[in-house]
Amino acid sequence: MAVVCTGSIAFDYLMSFPGHFREHILPDHLDSISLSFLVDEMVRQPGGTATNIAYNLALLGDRPKLMATAGVDFEDYRRWLENKNVDTSLVKVIPNKYTASFFVNTDLDNNQIATFYAGAMAHACELSLHDLKPNLPDLLVISANDPGAMRCYARECVELGVPYLYDPSQQIVRICADELLEGVEGAQSLFVNEYEFQLLQKHTGLTADGILSKVEYMVITLGEDGSDIYADGKKIHVPVVPPTKIAEPTGVGDAFRGGFVRGTQLGLDWETCGKMGALSATYCLEQKGTQNHSYTIEEYIARYRQHFDDNGALDILLQNA
């Protein structure tokens, strides 16, 4: 199954605050909030929703295609991705623009406050699935991106008969209700965390069951409580894989999606796909940065089997690496 990943290409600026945000937020004064957090450290890492998902797919033996826009500072990042087996031939570099940037501050409870600068990502609507004909993908991943581009890709998928995974993520707050509803209604699957799921219900006016009725399957990630998969009329709960350490949570959701989608590519059952997502997420959680974790297929399978019984199903990863 050929997968094309759309979404942001970005550089992540990861900062650590040695305290708790909640201690500095005054609920009675939210209308005049003014806060500044002095951080202990900052690192600049490659990131972005599309690139993170593609990176995790590639770690598991796939060669996904990346369809997104980047800035004039992208070439070193391109070489990194190609070296990791991500196909960047569909990436468009926008002249006189810098690659999108994600600034995130994480406190001691792993709560985060983030700001995102679009940069070249604002031109993502200049790309079209029509340019891929006749080699259309078997699945398009629509992750957080320029809102106009997300709308266009969803419409083009419906027009061209391409199944898509809808992952509105941080852009739920920027996409209007009608477009959110349209994105959900045309999707094969929906991926959100539990807070985003509540926002999605609020903005679309749909109930949880109403949203579920629109898609073939839905995955809600629950942080340290694991994830819930809704498919074939069932709810499947998947626990987390315990981390050996917790370094930084940025990119964990993208890693989960990469692992899960790789499982669906290989025709594995829902529970196994969810557990693959859980393990991929834990590998990311254990390293600072969204693309600093790595492993061999053999190491991945061995660690999976320390926690779950796959009855030999993951051997297919070795055959398709």
Secondary structure per residue as TSV (DSSP state, phi and psi in degrees):
chain	resnum	aa	ss	phi	psi
A	1	M	-	360.0	119.4
A	2	A	-	-81.6	127.4
A	3	V	E	-115.6	132.4
A	4	V	E	-114.0	128.6
A	5	C	E	-102.5	122.0
A	6	T	E	-110.5	159.7
A	7	G	S	142.3	-157.3
A	8	S	-	-87.2	146.1
A	9	I	-	-108.3	126.7
A	10	A	E	-149.7	162.8
A	11	F	E	-103.7	133.7
A	12	D	E	-99.7	129.1
A	13	Y	E	-106.3	104.9
A	14	L	E	-101.5	121.9
A	15	M	E	-120.8	149.8
A	16	S	E	-120.4	125.1
A	17	F	-	-103.0	121.9
A	18	P	S	-82.3	48.7
A	19	G	S	-160.3	-159.1
A	20	H	-	-124.5	123.7
A	21	F	G	-55.8	-39.8
A	22	R	G	-59.3	-25.0
A	23	E	G	-75.1	-10.7
A	24	H	G	-119.7	8.0
A	25	I	-	-106.0	123.0
A	26	L	-	-102.1	105.1
A	27	P	G	-55.8	-30.3
A	28	D	G	-81.4	-2.3
A	29	H	G	-130.6	30.4
A	30	L	G	-67.8	-21.0
A	31	D	G	-75.2	-8.8
A	32	S	G	-137.3	37.1
A	33	I	-	-63.8	136.9
A	34	S	-	-149.0	104.6
A	35	L	-	-132.3	146.3
A	36	S	-	-140.9	130.9
A	37	F	-	-114.1	121.8
A	38	L	-	-82.3	118.5
A	39	V	-	-99.1	156.6
A	40	D	S	-81.5	-33.4
A	41	E	E	-155.0	161.3
A	42	M	E	-146.9	136.1
A	43	V	E	-128.2	149.5
A	44	R	E	-107.7	124.4
A	45	Q	E	-132.4	154.4
A	46	P	E	-67.1	140.8
A	47	G	E	-157.8	-155.0
A	48	G	-	108.7	142.4
A	49	T	H	-63.9	-46.8
A	50	A	H	-64.8	-44.9
A	51	T	H	-67.6	-39.1
A	52	N	H	-63.1	-45.7
A	53	I	H	-63.7	-44.6
A	54	A	H	-62.1	-40.7
A	55	Y	H	-59.0	-44.2
A	56	N	H	-70.8	-32.4
A	57	L	H	-63.0	-43.9
A	58	A	H	-65.1	-36.5
A	59	L	H	-58.5	-28.0
A	60	L	T	-99.4	21.1
A	61	G	T	97.5	-0.4
A	62	D	-	-88.2	164.6
A	63	R	-	-124.0	80.3
A	64	P	-	-73.3	155.9
A	65	K	E	-99.7	141.4
A	66	L	E	-106.5	120.9
A	67	M	E	-118.6	100.9
A	68	A	-	-163.1	174.9
A	69	T	E	-112.2	142.8
A	70	A	E	-135.6	171.1
A	71	G	-	-99.2	-174.1
A	72	V	T	-68.8	-11.8
A	73	D	T	-94.9	20.7
A	74	F	-	-88.2	-18.4
A	75	E	H	-59.9	-42.1
A	76	D	H	-63.9	-38.9
A	77	Y	H	-64.9	-40.3
A	78	R	H	-58.7	-46.7
A	79	R	H	-61.9	-38.7
A	80	W	H	-59.9	-48.5
A	81	L	H	-65.3	-45.1
A	82	E	H	-61.4	-37.9
A	83	N	H	-65.2	-24.9
A	84	K	T	-93.4	8.0
A	85	N	T	78.1	30.7
A	86	V	-	-101.9	127.1
A	87	D	B	-80.7	114.1
A	88	T	-	-104.6	16.1
A	89	S	T	-64.8	-20.3
A	90	L	T	-94.8	2.4
A	91	V	-	-77.7	131.8
A	92	K	E	-105.6	125.3
A	93	V	E	-90.2	126.5
A	94	I	-	-93.0	118.8
A	95	P	T	-61.1	143.9
A	96	N	T	64.2	18.7
A	97	K	-	-125.7	150.0
A	98	Y	-	-97.5	155.6
A	99	T	-	-62.5	146.9
A	100	A	E	-53.1	153.1
A	101	S	E	-132.6	137.4
A	102	F	E	-118.0	118.1
A	103	F	E	-108.9	117.3
A	104	V	E	-133.0	134.8
A	105	N	E	-113.0	126.9
A	106	T	E	-116.5	131.6
A	107	D	-	-95.2	-174.0
A	108	L	T	-68.4	-18.0
A	109	D	T	-93.6	7.1
A	110	N	S	65.4	19.3
A	111	N	-	-75.1	150.6
A	112	Q	E	-132.2	144.4
A	113	I	E	-122.1	125.9
A	114	A	E	-132.1	154.7
A	115	T	E	-134.3	140.7
A	116	F	E	-126.2	129.0
A	117	Y	E	-103.9	124.5
A	118	A	-	-70.7	-44.9
A	119	G	G	53.1	-130.0
A	120	A	G	-64.2	-21.7
A	121	M	G	-60.0	-26.5
A	122	A	G	-63.7	-12.2
A	123	H	G	-99.9	10.1
A	124	A	G	-61.3	-25.2
A	125	C	G	-69.4	-8.4
A	126	E	G	-75.9	-10.7
A	127	L	-	-95.4	148.8
A	128	S	-	-144.6	144.0
A	129	L	G	-64.2	-24.9
A	130	H	G	-61.1	-27.3
A	131	D	G	-72.6	-12.5
A	132	L	G	-90.8	-12.1
A	133	K	T	-62.7	142.2
A	134	P	T	-88.3	5.4
A	135	N	S	-94.7	63.4
A	136	L	-	-72.3	147.4
A	137	P	-	-73.2	162.3
A	138	D	S	-80.6	-21.8
A	139	L	E	-151.4	133.8
A	140	L	E	-109.7	127.7
A	141	V	E	-92.4	117.9
A	142	I	E	-105.0	97.9
A	143	S	E	-107.9	177.2
A	144	A	S	-52.0	128.7
A	145	N	-	-159.3	-173.2
A	146	D	-	-55.5	126.5
A	147	P	H	-55.3	-38.8
A	148	G	H	-63.8	-38.9
A	149	A	H	-66.5	-40.8
A	150	M	H	-60.4	-41.7
A	151	R	H	-63.2	-45.6
A	152	C	H	-63.8	-42.9
A	153	Y	H	-63.8	-40.9
A	154	A	H	-62.0	-43.7
A	155	R	H	-65.8	-40.2
A	156	E	H	-67.1	-35.8
A	157	C	H	-60.7	-45.0
A	158	V	H	-63.5	-44.4
A	159	E	H	-62.0	-40.8
A	160	L	H	-96.2	-2.1
A	161	G	T	74.3	30.4
A	162	V	-	-98.3	120.7
A	163	P	-	-63.6	143.5
A	164	Y	E	-137.1	148.1
A	165	L	E	-93.9	123.0
A	166	Y	E	-102.1	119.5
A	167	D	E	-134.2	75.2
A	168	P	-	-68.3	-27.1
A	169	S	G	47.0	-129.0
A	170	Q	G	-62.9	-19.7
A	171	Q	G	-82.1	-0.3
A	172	I	G	-55.3	-34.9
A	173	V	G	-76.6	-12.4
A	174	R	T	-108.3	-16.7
A	175	I	S	-92.5	132.5
A	176	C	-	-68.6	159.5
A	177	A	H	-57.5	-44.0
A	178	D	H	-62.8	-38.5
A	179	E	H	-74.5	-34.5
A	180	L	H	-61.2	-45.8
A	181	L	H	-61.9	-42.8
A	182	E	H	-62.2	-41.3
A	183	G	H	-62.9	-40.2
A	184	V	H	-69.6	-44.3
A	185	E	H	-63.6	-31.4
A	186	G	H	-90.5	-7.4
A	187	A	-	-79.4	149.4
A	188	Q	S	-75.7	-40.6
A	189	S	E	-144.2	158.8
A	190	L	E	-128.3	131.0
A	191	F	E	-122.9	123.2
A	192	V	E	-148.4	160.8
A	193	N	E	-89.5	175.6
A	194	E	H	-66.6	-33.7
A	195	Y	H	-71.1	-42.1
A	196	E	H	-62.7	-34.1
A	197	F	H	-65.1	-39.1
A	198	Q	H	-66.3	-42.2
A	199	L	H	-61.6	-40.8
A	200	L	H	-62.0	-40.9
A	201	Q	H	-65.0	-42.5
A	202	K	H	-62.1	-46.0
A	203	H	H	-77.1	-33.1
A	204	T	H	-91.5	-19.0
A	205	G	-	79.3	3.8
A	206	L	-	-86.0	149.5
A	207	T	-	-80.5	171.0
A	208	A	H	-58.6	-45.3
A	209	D	H	-66.2	-33.9
A	210	G	H	-64.4	-41.4
A	211	I	H	-65.5	-45.4
A	212	L	H	-60.0	-34.2
A	213	S	T	-69.0	-15.1
A	214	K	T	-86.3	-20.2
A	215	V	S	-121.9	161.0
A	216	E	S	-71.7	-39.8
A	217	Y	E	-152.7	158.2
A	218	M	E	-139.2	142.3
A	219	V	E	-125.4	127.8
A	220	I	E	-116.7	118.3
A	221	T	E	-87.5	143.1
A	222	L	-	-123.7	25.7
A	223	G	G	63.1	-131.9
A	224	E	G	-68.3	-9.9
A	225	D	G	-90.3	4.9
A	226	G	-	95.2	-137.8
A	227	S	E	-153.9	156.8
A	228	D	E	-119.0	131.4
A	229	I	E	-110.6	128.8
A	230	Y	E	-112.7	110.3
A	231	A	E	-156.9	145.2
A	232	D	T	53.2	37.2
A	233	G	T	74.4	11.7
A	234	K	E	-123.8	157.6
A	235	K	E	-113.1	123.1
A	236	I	E	-115.6	120.8
A	237	H	E	-95.3	134.2
A	238	V	E	-121.1	124.6
A	239	P	-	-78.0	167.7
A	240	V	-	-77.2	161.1
A	241	V	-	-92.4	121.3
A	242	P	-	-57.7	127.9
A	243	P	-	-78.3	151.3
A	244	T	S	-75.2	-23.9
A	245	K	-	-161.1	161.9
A	246	I	-	-116.0	113.9
A	247	A	-	-95.7	-50.7
A	248	E	-	-172.1	133.3
A	249	P	-	-85.3	-7.5
A	250	T	T	-61.0	131.6
A	251	G	T	89.3	-4.3
A	252	V	H	-63.1	-40.7
A	253	G	H	-64.8	-38.3
A	254	D	H	-65.6	-40.2
A	255	A	H	-62.1	-42.0
A	256	F	H	-56.7	-46.1
A	257	R	H	-63.0	-40.7
A	258	G	H	-61.4	-46.5
A	259	G	H	-64.1	-43.1
A	260	F	H	-62.9	-48.5
A	261	V	H	-63.5	-37.3
A	262	R	H	-60.5	-39.0
A	263	G	H	-62.6	-42.2
A	264	T	H	-67.3	-35.1
A	265	Q	H	-55.4	-39.3
A	266	L	T	-90.3	4.7
A	267	G	T	76.7	22.4
A	268	L	-	-80.6	160.3
A	269	D	-	-70.7	163.9
A	270	W	H	-57.9	-43.8
A	271	E	H	-64.7	-41.5
A	272	T	H	-64.7	-41.1
A	273	C	H	-59.5	-43.6
A	274	G	H	-63.4	-39.4
A	275	K	H	-70.5	-32.5
A	276	M	H	-64.6	-41.2
A	277	G	H	-60.9	-42.2
A	278	A	H	-62.7	-42.1
A	279	L	H	-68.9	-42.6
A	280	S	H	-59.9	-40.2
A	281	A	H	-62.2	-41.9
A	282	T	H	-66.3	-40.4
A	283	Y	H	-56.3	-41.7
A	284	C	H	-67.7	-42.0
A	285	L	H	-60.8	-28.8
A	286	E	T	-80.4	-6.9
A	287	Q	S	-125.6	148.0
A	288	K	S	-82.4	121.4
A	289	G	S	109.8	155.6
A	290	T	S	-88.0	-12.8
A	291	Q	S	-135.1	33.1
A	292	N	-	-103.1	-2.6
A	293	H	-	-90.7	148.1
A	294	S	-	-155.0	162.7
A	295	Y	-	-170.7	161.6
A	296	T	-	-88.0	161.6
A	297	I	H	-58.2	-40.8
A	298	E	H	-62.5	-41.8
A	299	E	H	-64.8	-39.5
A	300	Y	H	-63.3	-47.3
A	301	I	H	-62.9	-43.4
A	302	A	H	-62.4	-41.7
A	303	R	H	-70.2	-38.7
A	304	Y	H	-55.0	-45.9
A	305	R	H	-74.6	-10.8
A	306	Q	H	-71.1	-22.7
A	307	H	H	-118.0	-28.0
A	308	F	-	-134.4	153.9
A	309	D	-	-103.0	111.2
A	310	D	-	-98.2	2.0
A	311	N	T	51.6	35.2
A	312	G	T	84.2	0.4
A	313	A	T	-61.9	-33.8
A	314	L	T	-74.2	-6.7
A	315	D	H	-58.6	-22.5
A	316	I	H	-63.4	-24.9
A	317	L	H	-63.2	-37.5
A	318	L	H	-67.7	-34.6
A	319	Q	H	-75.1	-21.0
A	320	N	-	-115.1	9.8
A	321	A	-	-72.5	360.0
